Amino acid sequence: MVFLSKETVGKKLLLSPLALFSFFFKQVGNIRCYGYSHGLFPSRKLPLSVVSVGNLTVGGTGKTPMTVYLSAFFRKHGKRVAILSRGYKGSSSHAVNIVSDGRKICLSPAEAGDEPFLVAEKLPGVPVLTGKDRGLLGEYAREHFSTEVAVLDDGFQHLKLQRELDIVLLDGRNPLGNRYVLPRGTLRESPKQLKRAQLIVVTHPDETIGKEEIESLIRPYNQSAPVFLARYRPVALEELKTREPVPLDYLKGEKVVAVAGLGRPESFARLLAEIGAEVEETRWYPDHYRYRGNELAGITDSSIIVTTEKDAVKLRNLPIPQRTILVLSVELKVDDETNFQETIRNCLPSWG
């Protein structure tokens, strides 16, 4: 006879309702996917190419850098691109919210949402639209901006809109989470829905685990999609308020306070360590956190504060006392980039 400790019994009792809700949530998701894949639920086909960037787990895989990477790639090859986003946490609630028309940024970070605003800043010349109905956004982009390729930010679960290419990002440190769907785990839907992906990108690959081992976790759910590894590398520093550039090696050997509101903020600390900074304190906040004016109070004046681009768009307009606050910019670097880009081209019949 096996006896369970009080702690184990208590934990099981606490988690059992969550497991029940997770099972229900997973089954609803499976039924929903079945309905769309078999034409039982209507989905919209746009007169342009749609490329979706999404993930299976909540937060932290790097969808925004991938969205920027793809949009820049398409523009480099002469395609007219627009980015379609839900505009999470943005206050503007029109059917079509124009964050950027490609010439100027039209909404504030609070109105647009931090990620669409950041994308608009990083991609001058690319329209960025937000709204609940991304099919409507795509039609608007086609009519008003002659868009040829729409990049659907965080679109893997947005099945109302058909797409030519589904790119799914997995975190290499824990590709499938704890295998439980929300709320028991971190999965948005069952791992078996990974079969819908045509291309899989593993970000933050664990250096102790080889690509073959990562693929062995993926193949039971998707036997054919090419798998690529991608890493985020620090590329620039700038002062928060003045936006003056600062040499990347400025932080080498310096003690810093890392401030971030991300799904996986510990990855930001690792990037700072890569450039030689010594992280002596961290201020982690929830993803998409809205900062207040006194948020950074209590940090000694002698400390250098370093934050992310995503957090900077919200911190810049706050009445923060004059002090050294730096913003670290990163970019996505895909291993075997030539093959990766060729794979994207081959997935788009309209490339031409």
C-alpha positions as CSV (number, residue, x, y, z in Angstrom):
1,M,0.0,0.0,0.0
2,V,1.3,3.5,-1.0
3,F,0.7,6.3,1.4
4,L,0.7,9.9,0.1
5,S,1.9,12.8,2.3
6,K,-0.5,15.5,3.3
7,E,1.3,17.9,1.0
8,T,0.9,15.6,-2.0
9,V,-2.7,15.0,-1.3
10,G,-3.3,18.7,-0.8
11,K,-1.6,19.5,-4.1
12,K,-3.6,17.0,-6.0
13,L,-6.8,18.3,-4.5
14,L,-5.8,21.8,-5.4
15,L,-4.9,21.0,-9.0
16,S,-7.8,18.6,-9.8
17,P,-10.3,21.4,-10.5
18,L,-7.7,23.1,-12.8
19,A,-7.1,19.8,-14.5
20,L,-10.8,19.4,-15.1
21,F,-11.1,22.9,-16.6
22,S,-8.0,22.2,-18.7
23,F,-9.5,19.1,-20.1
24,F,-12.7,20.9,-21.0
25,F,-10.8,23.8,-22.5
26,K,-8.7,21.4,-24.6
27,Q,-11.7,19.5,-25.9
28,V,-13.5,22.8,-26.9
29,G,-10.3,23.8,-28.7
30,N,-10.1,20.5,-30.5
31,I,-13.8,20.8,-31.6
32,R,-13.2,24.3,-32.8
33,C,-10.2,23.3,-34.9
34,Y,-12.1,20.3,-36.3
35,G,-15.0,22.6,-37.3
36,Y,-12.7,25.1,-39.1
37,S,-10.7,22.4,-40.9
38,H,-13.8,20.6,-42.1
39,G,-15.7,23.7,-43.2
40,L,-18.3,23.6,-40.5
41,F,-17.3,27.1,-39.3
42,P,-16.8,29.9,-41.9
43,S,-13.4,31.3,-42.5
44,R,-12.4,34.2,-44.7
45,K,-10.1,34.0,-47.7
46,L,-8.3,37.3,-48.5
47,P,-7.1,38.4,-52.0
48,L,-3.5,38.6,-50.7
49,S,-1.0,36.3,-49.0
50,V,-1.4,35.8,-45.3
51,V,1.5,34.7,-43.1
52,S,0.7,33.9,-39.5
53,V,3.2,34.1,-36.6
54,G,1.9,32.4,-33.5
55,N,2.7,30.0,-30.7
56,L,1.2,27.2,-28.6
57,T,2.1,28.5,-25.2
58,V,1.3,31.8,-23.5
59,G,4.0,34.5,-23.9
60,G,7.7,34.5,-24.1
61,T,8.5,32.9,-27.5
62,G,9.3,36.1,-29.4
63,K,6.4,36.7,-31.8
64,T,7.1,40.4,-32.2
65,P,10.8,40.1,-33.3
66,M,9.7,37.4,-35.8
67,T,6.9,39.7,-37.1
68,V,9.5,42.4,-37.6
69,Y,11.9,40.0,-39.2
70,L,9.4,38.7,-41.7
71,S,8.0,42.1,-42.6
72,A,11.5,43.5,-43.3
73,F,12.2,40.4,-45.4
74,F,9.1,40.8,-47.5
75,R,9.8,44.5,-48.0
76,K,13.4,43.8,-49.0
77,H,12.0,41.6,-51.8
78,G,9.6,44.3,-53.1
79,K,6.4,43.1,-51.4
80,R,3.9,45.6,-50.0
81,V,3.4,44.5,-46.4
82,A,0.9,45.2,-43.7
83,I,0.8,43.9,-40.1
84,L,-2.5,42.8,-38.6
85,S,-2.7,42.5,-34.8
86,R,-5.4,42.1,-32.2
87,G,-3.9,45.1,-30.4
88,Y,-3.9,43.4,-27.0
89,K,-4.2,45.9,-24.1
90,G,-4.8,48.8,-26.5
91,S,-7.6,51.1,-25.6
92,S,-8.6,52.0,-29.2
93,S,-11.7,49.9,-29.9
94,H,-12.7,50.7,-33.5
95,A,-13.2,48.0,-36.0
96,V,-10.1,49.2,-37.7
97,N,-7.4,51.0,-35.7
98,I,-4.6,52.5,-37.8
99,V,-1.5,52.4,-35.6
100,S,0.6,53.4,-38.6
101,D,-0.4,54.2,-42.1
102,G,3.2,53.6,-43.3
103,R,4.0,57.3,-43.2
104,K,3.4,58.2,-39.6
105,I,2.4,56.6,-36.4
106,C,-1.2,57.6,-35.6
107,L,-1.9,56.1,-32.2
108,S,-0.1,56.2,-28.8
109,P,1.2,53.1,-27.1
110,A,-1.8,53.1,-24.7
111,E,-4.2,53.3,-27.7
112,A,-2.4,50.8,-29.9
113,G,-1.0,48.3,-27.4
114,D,2.7,48.2,-26.7
115,E,3.6,45.6,-29.2
116,P,1.8,47.1,-32.3
117,F,3.3,50.5,-31.4
118,L,6.8,49.0,-31.1
119,V,6.4,47.3,-34.5
120,A,5.3,50.5,-36.1
121,E,8.3,52.3,-34.7
122,K,10.7,49.6,-35.9
123,L,9.1,49.4,-39.4
124,P,8.6,52.8,-41.0
125,G,6.8,52.3,-44.3
126,V,4.8,49.4,-43.1
127,P,1.1,49.9,-42.2
128,V,0.1,48.4,-38.8
129,L,-3.5,47.8,-38.1
130,T,-5.3,46.4,-35.0
131,G,-8.8,45.1,-34.4
132,K,-10.7,42.0,-33.4
133,D,-11.7,41.0,-36.9
134,R,-8.4,40.5,-38.7
135,G,-10.1,39.5,-41.9
136,L,-11.6,43.0,-42.0
137,L,-8.2,44.5,-41.3
138,G,-6.8,42.5,-44.2
139,E,-9.5,43.8,-46.5
140,Y,-8.9,47.4,-45.4
141,A,-5.1,46.9,-45.9
142,R,-5.7,45.6,-49.4
143,E,-8.1,48.4,-50.4
144,H,-6.2,51.4,-48.8
145,F,-2.6,50.3,-48.9
146,S,-2.5,47.9,-51.9
147,T,-1.1,45.2,-49.5
148,E,0.3,42.0,-51.1
149,V,1.4,40.2,-47.9
150,A,-0.3,40.5,-44.5
151,V,1.7,39.3,-41.5
152,L,-0.8,38.1,-38.9
153,D,0.8,38.8,-35.4
154,D,-0.2,36.2,-32.9
155,G,-2.5,34.4,-35.3
156,F,-2.1,30.7,-34.8
157,Q,-5.4,30.4,-33.0
158,H,-7.2,33.0,-35.2
159,L,-8.8,30.4,-37.4
160,K,-11.5,32.8,-38.8
161,L,-8.9,33.9,-41.3
162,Q,-7.3,31.6,-43.8
163,R,-3.5,31.8,-44.4
164,E,-0.9,30.5,-46.8
165,L,1.7,30.0,-44.1
166,D,1.5,29.2,-40.4
167,I,4.8,29.8,-38.6
168,V,4.7,28.5,-35.0
169,L,7.3,29.6,-32.4
170,L,8.3,27.2,-29.6
171,D,10.5,28.1,-26.6
172,G,13.5,25.8,-26.8
173,R,13.8,25.8,-23.0
174,N,10.4,24.2,-22.7
175,P,8.8,23.7,-26.1
176,L,5.5,22.1,-25.0
177,G,5.2,23.6,-21.5
178,N,4.0,21.1,-18.9
179,R,1.7,19.5,-21.6
180,Y,-1.4,20.9,-19.8
181,V,-3.7,23.4,-21.4
182,L,-4.8,26.5,-19.6
183,P,-5.5,27.0,-16.7
184,R,-3.6,23.9,-15.4
185,G,-0.7,24.6,-17.7
186,T,0.7,27.1,-20.2
187,L,-0.6,25.6,-23.5
188,R,-3.2,27.6,-25.4
189,E,-4.4,24.4,-27.1
190,S,-3.5,20.7,-27.4
191,P,0.0,20.0,-28.6
192,K,-1.6,17.9,-31.4
193,Q,-2.7,21.1,-33.1
194,L,0.9,21.7,-33.9
195,K,0.0,19.6,-37.0
196,R,-1.4,22.8,-38.5
197,A,2.0,24.5,-38.7
198,Q,3.9,24.5,-42.0
199,L,7.1,25.9,-40.4
200,I,8.3,25.7,-36.8
201,V,10.9,28.0,-35.3
202,V,12.5,27.1,-31.9
203,T,13.6,30.3,-30.1
204,H,15.9,30.5,-27.1
205,P,17.3,27.0,-27.9
206,D,18.9,25.4,-24.9
207,E,22.6,25.0,-25.7
208,T,22.7,21.7,-23.8
209,I,20.0,20.1,-26.0
210,G,20.7,19.4,-29.7
211,K,18.3,20.1,-32.6
212,E,17.7,16.4,-33.0
213,E,16.4,16.1,-29.5
214,I,14.2,19.1,-29.9
215,E,12.8,17.7,-33.1
216,S,12.0,14.4,-31.4
217,L,9.6,16.3,-29.1
218,I,7.9,17.9,-32.1
219,R,7.6,15.0,-34.6
220,P,4.9,13.1,-32.7
221,Y,2.6,16.1,-33.4
222,N,4.0,17.3,-36.8
223,Q,6.0,15.0,-39.0
224,S,6.7,17.2,-42.0
225,A,7.2,20.9,-41.0
226,P,10.8,22.1,-41.3
227,V,12.2,23.1,-37.9
228,F,14.7,26.0,-37.5
229,L,16.5,27.4,-34.5
230,A,16.5,31.2,-33.8
231,R,18.3,33.3,-31.3
232,Y,17.9,36.9,-30.1
233,R,21.1,39.0,-30.1
234,P,21.7,42.4,-28.6
235,V,22.4,44.9,-31.3
236,A,22.1,48.5,-29.8
237,L,21.7,50.6,-26.7
238,E,20.0,54.0,-26.5
239,E,19.1,56.5,-23.8
240,L,15.4,56.3,-22.9
241,K,14.3,59.9,-23.2
242,T,16.8,61.5,-25.6
243,R,17.1,58.3,-27.8
244,E,20.8,59.0,-28.2
245,P,22.8,55.9,-29.1
246,V,25.1,54.4,-26.6
247,P,27.9,51.9,-27.5
248,L,26.9,48.4,-26.8
249,D,30.1,47.8,-24.7
250,Y,29.2,50.7,-22.4
251,L,27.6,48.2,-20.0
252,K,30.6,45.8,-19.9
253,G,31.5,45.3,-16.3
254,E,28.8,47.7,-15.1
255,K,26.2,46.8,-12.4
256,V,22.7,47.3,-13.7
257,V,19.1,47.0,-12.7
258,A,17.0,45.1,-15.3
259,V,13.4,46.3,-15.7
260,A,11.0,44.3,-17.9
261,G,7.4,43.3,-18.3
262,L,7.7,40.2,-20.5
263,G,6.3,36.7,-20.6
264,R,9.8,35.4,-19.9
265,P,11.8,38.3,-18.4
266,E,14.7,36.0,-17.3
267,S,15.7,35.9,-21.0
268,F,16.3,39.7,-20.9
269,A,18.7,39.2,-18.0
270,R,20.6,36.6,-20.0
271,L,21.0,39.1,-22.9
272,L,22.4,41.7,-20.5
273,A,24.9,39.1,-19.3
274,E,25.9,38.4,-22.9
275,I,27.1,41.9,-23.3
276,G,29.1,41.9,-20.1
277,A,26.6,43.6,-17.7
278,E,26.3,42.5,-14.1
279,V,22.6,42.3,-13.2
280,E,22.6,43.2,-9.5
281,E,18.8,43.6,-9.3
282,T,15.7,42.8,-11.3
283,R,12.3,44.4,-11.4
284,W,10.0,42.0,-13.2
285,Y,6.5,43.0,-14.0
286,P,3.6,41.1,-15.7
287,D,3.6,41.0,-19.5
288,H,2.1,44.2,-21.1
289,Y,2.4,45.9,-17.8
290,R,1.3,49.6,-17.7
291,Y,3.8,51.6,-15.7
292,R,3.1,54.4,-13.4
293,G,5.2,57.5,-12.8
294,N,6.7,56.4,-9.5
295,E,7.3,52.8,-10.7
296,L,11.1,53.0,-10.6
297,A,11.2,54.7,-7.2
298,G,13.6,53.1,-4.7
299,I,16.3,52.3,-7.2
300,T,19.5,54.0,-6.1
301,D,20.5,57.0,-8.3
302,S,23.9,55.4,-8.9
303,S,22.4,52.4,-10.6
304,I,22.1,52.1,-14.3
305,I,18.6,51.0,-15.3
306,V,18.2,48.9,-18.5
307,T,14.9,48.0,-20.0
308,T,13.5,46.5,-23.2
309,E,12.2,48.2,-26.3
310,K,8.7,46.9,-25.5
311,D,8.8,48.5,-22.0
312,A,10.4,51.7,-23.3
313,V,7.4,52.7,-25.4
314,K,5.4,53.0,-22.2
315,L,8.2,54.4,-20.0
316,R,9.2,57.3,-22.3
317,N,6.1,59.4,-21.7
318,L,6.1,59.0,-17.9
319,P,7.5,61.8,-15.5
320,I,10.5,59.8,-14.5
321,P,13.2,61.8,-12.7
322,Q,16.3,62.5,-14.8
323,R,18.6,59.6,-14.5
324,T,20.4,57.0,-16.6
325,I,17.9,54.6,-18.2
326,L,19.0,52.7,-21.2
327,V,17.0,50.6,-23.7
328,L,18.5,47.4,-25.2
329,S,17.5,46.6,-28.8
330,V,17.6,43.0,-30.0
331,E,17.1,41.3,-33.4
332,L,16.3,37.9,-34.5
333,K,18.9,35.7,-36.0
334,V,17.8,32.5,-37.6
335,D,20.2,29.6,-38.0
336,D,20.5,28.4,-41.7
337,E,18.8,31.7,-42.7
338,T,19.1,31.1,-46.5
339,N,17.2,27.8,-46.2
340,F,14.7,29.4,-43.9
341,Q,13.9,32.2,-46.3
342,E,13.7,29.8,-49.3
343,T,11.2,27.8,-47.3
344,I,9.1,30.8,-46.8
345,R,9.2,31.7,-50.5
346,N,8.2,28.1,-51.4
347,C,5.2,28.2,-49.1
348,L,3.8,31.3,-50.8
349,P,2.3,30.5,-54.3
350,S,1.9,34.2,-55.0
351,W,5.6,35.0,-54.5
352,G,6.3,35.2,-58.2
